[in-house]
Amino acid sequence: MVSRHLPHEYFFLNGSQSDGPVIGHIDGRPIPARIIDTRGSRYRFVGLARRDPRGRLDVSALRRNEWLVAPDLIYAAVV
């Protein structure tokens, strides 16, 4: 689960913008198919992040080049 030594905030993409169609909604917020970060890198939606019974994000389940976007969305880098 969340490491005591590495805060889950390190796994969030900040300042990302929608790039592509909306493929669904979660808690009334749209889920964009793709996003672009502040450096121009592109990412595609791959799923929802898991939480443990205490509500902590399971960042250990993220794969290489996957990042979190609020609210608990997972995006993978497009390479």
C-alpha positions as CSV (number, residue, x, y, z in Angstrom):
1,M,0.0,0.0,0.0
2,V,1.1,3.6,0.5
3,S,4.7,3.7,1.7
4,R,5.5,5.6,4.8
5,H,8.7,6.7,3.0
6,L,7.2,7.8,-0.3
7,P,3.9,9.9,-0.2
8,H,1.2,9.0,-2.7
9,E,1.4,12.7,-3.9
10,Y,4.6,11.7,-5.8
11,F,2.5,9.6,-8.1
12,F,0.0,12.3,-9.2
13,L,0.2,14.3,-12.4
14,N,-0.5,17.9,-11.6
15,G,-1.7,20.5,-14.1
16,S,-2.9,18.0,-16.7
17,Q,-5.5,19.0,-19.4
18,S,-8.1,16.9,-21.1
19,D,-7.1,15.7,-24.6
20,G,-9.8,13.6,-26.3
21,P,-13.3,12.5,-25.8
22,V,-15.0,11.9,-22.4
23,I,-15.3,8.1,-21.9
24,G,-17.3,8.2,-18.7
25,H,-17.9,9.9,-15.4
26,I,-16.9,9.3,-11.8
27,D,-18.5,11.2,-8.9
28,G,-20.0,13.5,-11.6
29,R,-16.6,14.4,-13.0
30,P,-15.7,13.5,-16.6
31,I,-13.1,10.9,-17.4
32,P,-11.1,12.1,-20.5
33,A,-9.7,9.3,-22.7
34,R,-6.4,11.1,-22.9
35,I,-4.6,13.9,-21.1
36,I,-1.5,16.1,-21.6
37,D,0.7,17.3,-18.7
38,T,2.4,20.7,-18.4
39,R,5.5,19.5,-20.3
40,G,3.4,18.3,-23.3
41,S,3.7,14.6,-22.5
42,R,0.6,12.5,-23.4
43,Y,-1.2,9.9,-21.4
44,R,-4.1,7.5,-22.0
45,F,-6.7,6.4,-19.4
46,V,-6.1,2.8,-18.2
47,G,-8.3,2.4,-15.1
48,L,-9.2,3.4,-11.5
49,A,-6.8,3.2,-8.6
50,R,-7.5,0.8,-5.8
51,R,-7.8,1.9,-2.2
52,D,-7.2,-0.2,0.9
53,P,-9.9,-0.5,3.7
54,R,-8.5,2.6,5.3
55,G,-9.0,4.6,2.1
56,R,-5.3,4.8,1.2
57,L,-4.3,4.6,-2.4
58,D,-2.5,1.4,-3.5
59,V,0.4,3.0,-5.4
60,S,2.3,-0.3,-5.5
61,A,-0.2,-1.5,-8.1
62,L,0.9,1.1,-10.6
63,R,2.9,-0.1,-13.5
64,R,5.9,1.5,-15.1
65,N,4.9,4.9,-16.7
66,E,1.5,5.0,-14.9
67,W,0.4,8.0,-13.0
68,L,-2.6,9.1,-10.9
69,V,-4.9,11.9,-11.8
70,A,-7.7,13.0,-9.3
71,P,-10.1,11.5,-8.6
72,D,-8.2,8.2,-8.5
73,L,-7.8,7.8,-12.3
74,I,-4.8,6.0,-13.7
75,Y,-3.2,7.2,-16.9
76,A,-0.3,5.6,-18.8
77,A,2.3,7.5,-20.7
78,V,2.0,7.2,-24.5
79,V,5.4,6.3,-25.9
